[in-house]
Amino acid sequence: MDEQTKYTPIGERINQDVIHDNFVPKYSALATAPRTKLVLVGVWLIFAPWSLSVFAFPAWVITGAFGTTGGVTDFFGSLFASLFGLLAFLIVFTQTKRYLSRDVED
């Protein structure tokens, strides 16, 4: 190992990679992927079905499942499912907008 290079423990390197890959947009795989139709189809196949869970909380409210057992658990479960669905919807929306704007930037 080079004397000039500072050693970084493997756990810290893994944490850095996970944080950069998932939470820093300029380092994410989708941000650096080429703007092709294949990438767009892949994004839609992965994230579009997941984004349908955005309707979990409204469905829970509409069905009137307030008085059932596990009401608090059901409440937070459906709320978090809706939030994750919103995240998936935003990913689909952002990547579709990025693909459609490729002609303007190229």
C-alpha positions as CSV (number, residue, x, y, z in Angstrom):
1,M,0.0,0.0,0.0
2,D,1.3,3.5,-0.9
3,E,2.5,5.5,2.1
4,Q,0.7,8.6,0.8
5,T,-2.7,6.9,0.6
6,K,-4.8,7.1,3.7
7,Y,-6.4,3.9,4.7
8,T,-10.2,3.9,4.9
9,P,-11.9,1.0,6.8
10,I,-14.1,-1.2,4.6
11,G,-17.2,-0.3,6.7
12,E,-16.8,3.4,6.1
13,R,-16.2,2.9,2.4
14,I,-19.4,0.8,2.1
15,N,-21.3,3.5,3.9
16,Q,-19.9,6.2,1.6
17,D,-20.8,4.2,-1.5
18,V,-24.4,3.5,-0.2
19,I,-25.0,7.1,0.7
20,H,-23.6,8.4,-2.6
21,D,-25.4,5.9,-4.8
22,N,-28.8,6.3,-3.2
23,F,-29.0,9.9,-1.9
24,V,-26.7,12.1,-4.0
25,P,-28.3,12.5,-7.4
26,K,-25.2,13.4,-9.4
27,Y,-23.6,10.1,-8.4
28,S,-26.7,7.9,-8.8
29,A,-26.9,5.3,-11.6
30,L,-30.1,6.9,-13.1
31,A,-28.5,10.3,-13.2
32,T,-25.5,9.1,-15.1
33,A,-27.3,6.6,-17.3
34,P,-27.6,7.5,-21.0
35,R,-30.9,8.9,-22.1
36,T,-32.2,6.0,-24.1
37,K,-35.6,4.5,-24.5
38,L,-34.3,1.3,-23.0
39,V,-33.5,3.1,-19.7
40,L,-36.9,4.8,-19.7
41,V,-38.7,1.5,-20.2
42,G,-36.7,-0.1,-17.4
43,V,-37.5,2.8,-15.1
44,W,-41.2,2.4,-15.9
45,L,-41.2,-1.3,-15.5
46,I,-39.5,-1.0,-12.1
47,F,-41.1,2.1,-10.6
48,A,-44.5,2.5,-12.2
49,P,-46.1,-0.5,-10.4
50,W,-44.5,0.5,-7.2
51,S,-45.9,4.0,-7.5
52,L,-49.5,2.6,-7.4
53,S,-49.0,2.1,-3.7
54,V,-49.6,5.9,-3.4
55,F,-53.3,4.9,-3.2
56,A,-52.8,2.8,-0.1
57,F,-53.6,5.6,2.4
58,P,-56.6,7.0,0.6
59,A,-57.9,3.4,0.2
60,W,-57.5,2.8,3.9
61,V,-59.4,6.0,4.7
62,I,-62.2,5.3,2.2
63,T,-62.8,1.8,3.4
64,G,-63.3,3.1,6.9
65,A,-60.9,0.7,8.6
66,F,-60.4,3.0,11.5
67,G,-62.1,0.8,14.1
68,T,-60.4,-2.5,13.2
69,T,-57.7,-4.1,15.3
70,G,-54.2,-2.7,14.7
71,G,-55.6,0.7,13.7
72,V,-52.5,2.6,14.5
73,T,-50.3,0.0,12.7
74,D,-52.6,0.0,9.7
75,F,-52.6,3.8,9.7
76,F,-48.8,4.2,9.7
77,G,-48.3,1.2,7.3
78,S,-50.7,2.7,4.7
79,L,-49.2,6.2,5.2
80,F,-45.6,5.0,4.7
81,A,-46.7,2.9,1.7
82,S,-48.2,6.0,0.2
83,L,-45.1,8.0,0.8
84,F,-42.9,5.3,-0.8
85,G,-45.4,5.3,-3.7
86,L,-45.0,9.0,-4.0
87,L,-41.2,8.6,-4.1
88,A,-41.5,6.0,-6.9
89,F,-43.9,8.3,-8.8
90,L,-41.4,11.2,-8.5
91,I,-38.6,8.9,-9.9
92,V,-40.8,8.0,-12.9
93,F,-41.8,11.6,-13.4
94,T,-38.2,12.9,-13.2
95,Q,-36.7,10.3,-15.5
96,T,-39.5,10.6,-18.0
97,K,-39.0,14.4,-18.1
98,R,-35.3,13.9,-18.4
99,Y,-35.8,11.6,-21.4
100,L,-38.2,13.9,-23.1
101,S,-35.9,16.9,-22.6
102,R,-32.9,15.1,-24.2
103,D,-33.6,16.5,-27.6
104,V,-33.5,20.1,-26.2
105,E,-30.1,19.6,-24.5
106,D,-28.4,17.5,-27.2
